Amino acid sequence: MVPRANWKGFLRLSLVTCPVALYPATSDTEKVSFNQINRKTGHRIKYAKVDADTGEEVAAEDIMKGYKIDTDTYIEVSKDELDDIALESTRTIEIDEFVPKTDIDNRYLIRPYYLVPDGKVGHDAFAVIRETIKSMNKVAIGRVVLTNREHIIALEPLDKGLMGTLLRYPYEVRSEKEYFDDIQDVKVTKDMLDLAKHIVEQKSGSFEPEEFEDRYESALIELINQKRNGVTTAAKAAPKTAGNVINLMDALKRSLASEKQSAPAAAKETGKETGKTKGKKPKKAASGQREMLLPISGGGKRAVKEAVKEAPKKAEKPVRTPARSKKAG
């Protein structure tokens, strides 16, 4: 099911305009989430908006925004006043310029969205804008208002649509000098660098997101399934540490030897599954792991393995919230 659009309006390049809708490209709703509950009653905790001084609950219509200028002093700002300073980009993404993608520092990237034509009209204009961006091999920079804040958005072609990535403003990005100044200048010998490169070569491959597993999410699902079925969970032993590295060269040599030993084993295991001895790495896989949550079994305490056979495909989906940015100059 297609999610609800976060924003609807118009995309404009000079005099070319078309109606568009902006959809989130990522989702956290499949992740396990928790509510806070009262340990004594098992009831969910309810949060009420109360006056900090009187302790009395405040009705929604009596709540307004205030900018703190002193300990107990606020400048009150009404919704009408905020509406009066609303920007044109509230309803329109105006393309201001085109830049090389390599010019955009990764630290400025916030989150991706999908931009598509809204309705049956405007597909021609949308295609013109998309193909223009594609032919120039650049990224279009525009502005869009989400949750009352104006954001910079970078637009680039993706299949038949456009991908829009929200960008941070310079004041939101901290300087690396605050953190890197105390890093010591170390002379790395060629031998050490060569050994490290060999380790990298042993671990090199192509990026395949579907092969990665969210191990913490899997552990949460296992814990919930066990508790649902009355299985007692035992505390895990503390992980063993490798200890301090005394000789960096020795550590690199041992790492390389370990990688060389594990590589044939991984290739052999992959060969068993696919009938080949070379090729893809064994899957770390995790697609659909949210669907592994089990129902409470009716027959008391049952092993999780037995319950898995009768598990339904779907489980309740938790909800998560997005973030924000600031006004353009």
Phi, psi and omega per residue, in radians:
M1 nan 2.244 -3.127
V2 -1.228 2.277 3.141
P3 -1.200 2.893 3.108
R4 -1.222 2.497 3.137
A5 -1.142 2.400 3.083
N6 -1.300 -0.437 -3.049
W7 -2.762 2.502 3.035
K8 -2.324 2.441 -3.128
G9 -3.115 -2.402 -3.093
F10 -2.295 2.518 3.026
L11 -1.822 2.239 -3.057
R12 -2.286 2.267 3.006
L13 -2.136 1.766 -3.051
S14 1.009 -1.994 -3.102
L15 -1.696 -0.029 3.127
V16 -1.581 2.108 -3.081
T17 -2.328 2.519 3.053
C18 -2.602 2.578 3.089
P19 -1.264 2.367 -3.104
V20 -2.410 2.838 3.055
A21 -2.240 2.518 -3.095
L22 -1.958 2.133 -3.108
Y23 -2.067 2.534 3.079
P24 -1.140 2.348 -3.129
A25 -1.559 -0.225 -3.138
T26 -2.244 2.861 -3.123
S27 -2.591 2.485 3.046
D28 -1.905 0.078 -3.014
T29 -1.190 -0.320 -3.141
E30 -1.433 -0.196 -3.119
K31 -1.329 2.620 3.055
V32 -1.176 2.298 3.075
S33 -2.279 2.807 -3.062
F34 -2.153 2.649 2.949
N35 -1.821 2.686 3.041
Q36 -1.519 2.325 -3.118
I37 -2.265 2.784 3.103
N38 -1.342 2.087 -3.112
R39 -0.997 -0.625 -3.051
K40 -1.345 -0.673 -3.055
T41 -1.859 -0.363 -3.067
G42 1.404 0.094 -3.130
H43 -1.478 2.634 3.134
R44 -1.207 2.508 3.115
I45 -1.384 2.316 3.128
K46 -1.904 2.334 3.127
Y47 -1.763 2.239 3.127
A48 -1.991 2.525 3.083
K49 -1.524 1.997 -3.072
V50 -2.146 2.720 3.061
D51 -1.199 2.223 -3.063
A52 -1.078 -0.477 -3.113
D53 -1.646 -0.816 -3.076
T54 -1.476 -0.423 -3.098
G55 1.385 0.037 -3.122
E56 -1.481 2.534 3.125
E57 -1.213 2.477 -3.079
V58 -1.933 2.301 3.128
A59 -1.217 2.619 -3.080
A60 -0.985 -0.684 -3.096
E61 -1.219 -0.244 3.140
D62 -1.716 0.057 -3.121
I63 -1.734 2.263 3.101
M64 -2.358 3.039 -3.115
K65 -1.533 2.577 3.106
G66 -2.521 2.394 3.115
Y67 -1.747 2.123 -3.055
K68 -1.317 2.163 3.090
I69 -2.043 -0.196 3.097
D70 -2.725 3.129 -3.085
T71 -0.873 -0.884 -3.105
D72 -2.171 0.396 -3.094
T73 -2.058 2.243 -3.115
Y74 -2.275 2.522 2.972
I75 -1.618 2.060 -3.095
E76 -1.406 2.372 3.125
V77 -2.259 2.144 -3.099
S78 -1.535 2.892 3.114
K79 -1.111 -0.682 3.136
D80 -1.090 -0.681 3.123
E81 -1.154 -0.658 3.093
L82 -1.197 -0.653 3.113
D83 -1.135 -0.586 -3.120
D84 -1.149 -0.479 -3.127
I85 -1.765 0.219 3.122
A86 -1.028 2.512 -3.060
L87 -1.657 2.821 -3.132
E88 -1.057 -0.559 -3.094
S89 -1.230 0.022 3.041
T90 -1.010 -0.639 -3.114
R91 -2.049 -0.056 -3.065
T92 -2.414 2.340 2.963
I93 -1.644 1.834 -3.130
E94 -1.617 2.119 3.093
I95 -1.369 2.041 -3.064
D96 -1.610 -0.644 -3.070
E97 -2.808 2.959 3.085
F98 -2.137 2.316 -3.099
V99 -2.342 2.723 3.028
P100 -1.138 2.449 -3.128
K101 -1.050 -0.569 -3.118
T102 -1.162 -0.276 3.130
D103 -1.327 -0.283 -3.065
I104 -1.580 1.924 3.108
D105 -1.104 2.337 -3.115
N106 -1.012 -0.430 -3.136
R107 -1.170 -0.325 -3.120
Y108 -1.511 -0.168 -3.106
L109 -1.335 2.321 3.116
I110 -1.879 -1.247 -3.128
R111 -2.697 2.649 -3.101
P112 -1.612 2.643 3.062
Y113 -2.346 2.790 3.008
Y114 -1.820 2.307 3.125
L115 -1.961 2.154 -3.079
V116 -2.341 2.760 3.053
P117 -1.077 2.490 -3.123
D118 -1.798 1.872 -3.134
G119 1.608 -2.942 -3.032
K120 -1.547 -0.276 -3.138
V121 -1.703 2.775 3.044
G122 1.552 0.029 -3.116
H123 -1.162 -0.594 3.119
D124 -1.141 -0.836 -3.142
A125 -1.112 -0.689 3.112
F126 -1.063 -0.773 -3.133
A127 -1.104 -0.673 3.123
V128 -1.081 -0.805 -3.136
I129 -1.129 -0.767 -3.127
R130 -1.088 -0.834 -3.102
E131 -1.201 -0.524 3.081
T132 -1.139 -0.799 3.119
I133 -1.079 -0.757 -3.112
K134 -1.114 -0.759 -3.081
S135 -1.196 -0.501 3.134
M136 -1.430 -0.217 -3.114
N137 0.954 0.730 3.136
K138 -2.317 3.083 3.104
V139 -1.922 2.313 3.108
A140 -1.486 2.332 3.140
I141 -1.900 2.190 3.131
G142 -2.407 -2.946 3.133
R143 -2.317 2.500 3.125
V144 -2.536 2.501 3.124
V145 -1.729 2.095 3.055
L146 -2.231 2.340 -3.110
T147 0.817 0.866 3.039
N148 1.206 0.048 3.130
R149 -2.004 2.478 3.078
E150 -1.535 2.273 -3.126
H151 -2.021 2.642 2.919
I152 -1.443 2.421 3.122
I153 -2.285 2.312 3.111
A154 -1.777 2.168 -3.076
L155 -1.916 2.313 3.075
E156 -2.510 2.622 -3.115
P157 -1.110 2.453 3.039
L158 -2.528 1.878 -3.073
D159 0.970 -2.194 -3.120
K160 -1.550 -0.121 -3.092
G161 -2.009 -2.756 3.085
L162 -2.213 2.501 3.001
M163 -1.812 2.200 3.096
G164 -1.904 2.202 3.126
T165 -1.958 2.124 3.080
L166 -1.184 2.447 -3.125
L167 -2.046 2.582 3.074
R168 -1.383 2.747 3.006
Y169 -1.507 2.753 -3.096
P170 -0.954 -0.631 -3.117
Y171 -1.179 -0.269 -3.138
E172 -1.539 -0.201 -3.099
V173 -1.804 2.089 -3.139
R174 -1.333 2.581 3.107
S175 -1.277 2.391 3.130
E176 -1.179 -0.362 -3.093
K177 -1.092 -0.527 3.109
E178 -1.043 -0.467 -3.032
Y179 -1.906 -0.508 -2.992
F180 -1.642 -0.225 -3.058
D181 -1.038 -0.570 -3.070
D182 -1.549 0.006 3.105
I183 -1.281 2.238 -3.085
Q184 -1.254 2.567 3.025
D185 -1.414 2.001 -3.062
V186 -2.031 2.352 3.086
K187 -1.491 2.010 3.134
V188 -1.680 2.149 -3.105
T189 -1.287 2.756 -3.136
K190 -1.089 -0.686 -3.139
D191 -1.059 -0.783 3.134
M192 -1.116 -0.729 -3.137
L193 -1.132 -0.696 3.118
D194 -1.106 -0.752 3.118
L195 -1.108 -0.758 -3.140
A196 -1.107 -0.671 3.118
K197 -1.118 -0.674 3.104
H198 -1.083 -0.693 3.121
I199 -1.105 -0.744 3.125
V200 -1.082 -0.731 3.134
E201 -1.086 -0.692 3.120
Q202 -1.105 -0.566 -3.066
K203 -1.682 0.011 -3.048
S204 -1.261 2.573 3.111
G205 -3.006 -3.012 3.103
S206 -1.679 2.645 -3.119
F207 -1.385 1.997 3.135
E208 -2.226 1.620 -3.037
P209 -0.945 -0.587 -3.081
E210 -1.178 -0.214 -3.138
E211 -1.548 -0.067 -3.120
F212 -1.712 2.446 -3.121
E213 -1.942 2.362 3.013
D214 -1.403 1.638 -3.004
R215 -1.160 -0.576 3.113
Y216 -1.192 -0.714 3.098
E217 -1.067 -0.741 3.123
S218 -1.100 -0.696 3.128
A219 -1.157 -0.666 3.097
L220 -1.100 -0.782 3.140
I221 -1.080 -0.749 3.126
E222 -1.101 -0.747 3.131
L223 -1.079 -0.798 -3.123
I224 -1.128 -0.729 3.115
N225 -1.081 -0.734 3.134
Q226 -1.126 -0.747 -3.118
K227 -1.213 -0.614 3.092
R228 -1.081 -0.613 -3.057
N229 -1.766 0.243 3.042
G230 1.253 0.348 3.135
V231 -1.482 2.245 3.135
T232 -1.262 2.296 3.138
T233 -1.701 2.281 3.133
A234 -1.673 2.501 3.124
A235 -1.203 2.391 -3.141
K236 -1.405 2.595 3.082
A237 -1.228 2.590 3.132
A238 -1.086 2.393 -3.130
P239 -1.123 2.521 3.123
K240 -1.353 2.410 3.112
T241 -1.674 2.673 -3.111
A242 -1.361 -0.189 -3.112
G243 1.476 3.098 -3.126
N244 -1.301 2.476 3.070
V245 -1.446 2.010 -3.097
I246 -1.528 -0.766 -3.108
N247 -2.153 1.962 -3.069
L248 -1.088 -0.704 -3.140
M249 -1.087 -0.772 3.104
D250 -1.084 -0.691 -3.137
A251 -1.124 -0.708 3.120
L252 -1.133 -0.729 3.131
K253 -1.105 -0.761 3.133
R254 -1.141 -0.661 3.115
S255 -1.102 -0.761 -3.137
L256 -1.121 -0.743 3.119
A257 -1.094 -0.695 -3.141
S258 -1.144 -0.717 3.124
E259 -1.144 -0.684 3.140
K260 -1.130 -0.626 3.139
Q261 -1.255 -0.670 -3.070
S262 -1.347 -0.455 -3.108
A263 -1.068 -0.868 3.125
P264 -1.094 -0.628 -3.135
A265 -1.128 -0.729 3.136
A266 -1.161 -0.707 3.134
A267 -1.134 -0.680 3.140
K268 -1.128 -0.752 -3.138
E269 -1.118 -0.727 3.114
T270 -1.103 -0.665 3.131
G271 -1.088 -0.618 3.117
K272 -1.114 -0.662 -3.060
E273 -1.410 -0.591 -3.018
T274 -1.956 -0.165 -3.100
G275 1.472 0.149 3.118
K276 -2.135 2.715 3.091
T277 -1.764 -0.199 3.093
K278 -2.269 2.846 3.072
G279 2.239 -2.299 -3.033
K280 -1.220 2.664 3.040
K281 -1.237 2.728 3.070
P282 -1.098 2.473 -3.065
K283 -1.151 2.444 3.010
K284 -1.695 -0.239 3.072
A285 0.234 2.430 3.109
A286 -2.723 0.195 -3.125
S287 -1.166 2.342 3.099
G288 1.391 0.188 -3.096
Q289 -1.172 -0.379 3.094
R290 -1.122 -0.446 -3.087
E291 -1.402 0.006 -3.077
M292 -1.491 -0.059 3.109
L293 -1.101 2.342 -3.022
L294 -1.771 2.704 3.043
P295 -1.348 2.837 3.073
I296 -1.238 2.183 -3.112
S297 -1.306 2.510 -3.066
G298 -1.374 -0.302 -3.021
G299 -1.687 0.585 3.110
G300 1.381 -2.493 -3.072
K301 -1.391 1.954 3.095
R302 -2.159 2.636 3.114
A303 -1.147 2.539 -3.132
V304 -1.072 -0.616 -3.135
K305 -1.006 -0.718 -3.133
E306 -1.221 -0.690 -3.101
A307 -1.170 -0.524 -3.127
V308 -1.006 -0.666 -3.102
K309 -1.055 -0.555 -3.077
E310 -1.789 0.154 -3.057
A311 -1.198 2.457 3.062
P312 -1.317 2.861 -3.099
K313 -1.294 -0.570 -3.018
K314 -2.006 2.718 3.040
A315 -2.398 2.992 -3.139
E316 -1.039 2.462 -3.105
K317 -1.861 2.112 3.106
P318 -1.302 2.867 -3.109
V319 -2.078 2.549 3.131
R320 -2.273 2.846 -3.081
T321 -1.959 2.668 3.108
P322 -1.483 -3.008 -3.129
A323 -2.111 -2.720 -3.032
R324 -2.687 -3.086 3.099
S325 -2.601 -2.619 -3.071
K326 -2.374 3.069 -3.026
K327 -1.210 2.508 3.129
A328 -1.417 2.737 3.109
G329 -1.566 nan nan
